[in-house]
């Protein structure tokens, strides 16, 4: 299992920046990019995560919940 190396805040910034790079510069582009990044995280959470233990699953879910919180703060 791959170990997560970015903090939730760093991952949030990375996702929003990737979405901004794919968004035509429009009024509200940052808001659109944030919404798209949250959609990406929601899709990740919908995947069948292959956790070896309940603690691993909890860590996975907690991490991505924190990423969503950080996206909303940007």
Secondary structure as a PSIPRED ss2 file (coil, helix, strand):
# PSIPRED VFORMAT (PSIPRED V4.0)

   1 X C   1.000  0.000  0.000
   2 X C   1.000  0.000  0.000
   3 X C   1.000  0.000  0.000
   4 X C   1.000  0.000  0.000
   5 X C   1.000  0.000  0.000
   6 X C   1.000  0.000  0.000
   7 X C   1.000  0.000  0.000
   8 X H   0.000  1.000  0.000
   9 X H   0.000  1.000  0.000
  10 X H   0.000  1.000  0.000
  11 X H   0.000  1.000  0.000
  12 X H   0.000  1.000  0.000
  13 X H   0.000  1.000  0.000
  14 X H   0.000  1.000  0.000
  15 X H   0.000  1.000  0.000
  16 X H   0.000  1.000  0.000
  17 X H   0.000  1.000  0.000
  18 X H   0.000  1.000  0.000
  19 X H   0.000  1.000  0.000
  20 X H   0.000  1.000  0.000
  21 X H   0.000  1.000  0.000
  22 X C   1.000  0.000  0.000
  23 X C   1.000  0.000  0.000
  24 X C   1.000  0.000  0.000
  25 X C   1.000  0.000  0.000
  26 X C   1.000  0.000  0.000
  27 X C   1.000  0.000  0.000
  28 X C   1.000  0.000  0.000
  29 X H   0.000  1.000  0.000
  30 X H   0.000  1.000  0.000
  31 X H   0.000  1.000  0.000
  32 X H   0.000  1.000  0.000
  33 X H   0.000  1.000  0.000
  34 X H   0.000  1.000  0.000
  35 X H   0.000  1.000  0.000
  36 X H   0.000  1.000  0.000
  37 X H   0.000  1.000  0.000
  38 X H   0.000  1.000  0.000
  39 X H   0.000  1.000  0.000
  40 X H   0.000  1.000  0.000
  41 X H   0.000  1.000  0.000
  42 X H   0.000  1.000  0.000
  43 X H   0.000  1.000  0.000
  44 X H   0.000  1.000  0.000
  45 X H   0.000  1.000  0.000
  46 X H   0.000  1.000  0.000
  47 X C   1.000  0.000  0.000
  48 X C   1.000  0.000  0.000
  49 X C   1.000  0.000  0.000
  50 X C   1.000  0.000  0.000
  51 X C   1.000  0.000  0.000
  52 X C   1.000  0.000  0.000
  53 X C   1.000  0.000  0.000
  54 X H   0.000  1.000  0.000
  55 X H   0.000  1.000  0.000
  56 X H   0.000  1.000  0.000
  57 X H   0.000  1.000  0.000
  58 X H   0.000  1.000  0.000
  59 X H   0.000  1.000  0.000
  60 X H   0.000  1.000  0.000
  61 X H   0.000  1.000  0.000
  62 X H   0.000  1.000  0.000
  63 X H   0.000  1.000  0.000
  64 X H   0.000  1.000  0.000
  65 X H   0.000  1.000  0.000
  66 X H   0.000  1.000  0.000
  67 X H   0.000  1.000  0.000
  68 X H   0.000  1.000  0.000
  69 X H   0.000  1.000  0.000
  70 X H   0.000  1.000  0.000
  71 X H   0.000  1.000  0.000
  72 X H   0.000  1.000  0.000
  73 X H   0.000  1.000  0.000
  74 X C   1.000  0.000  0.000
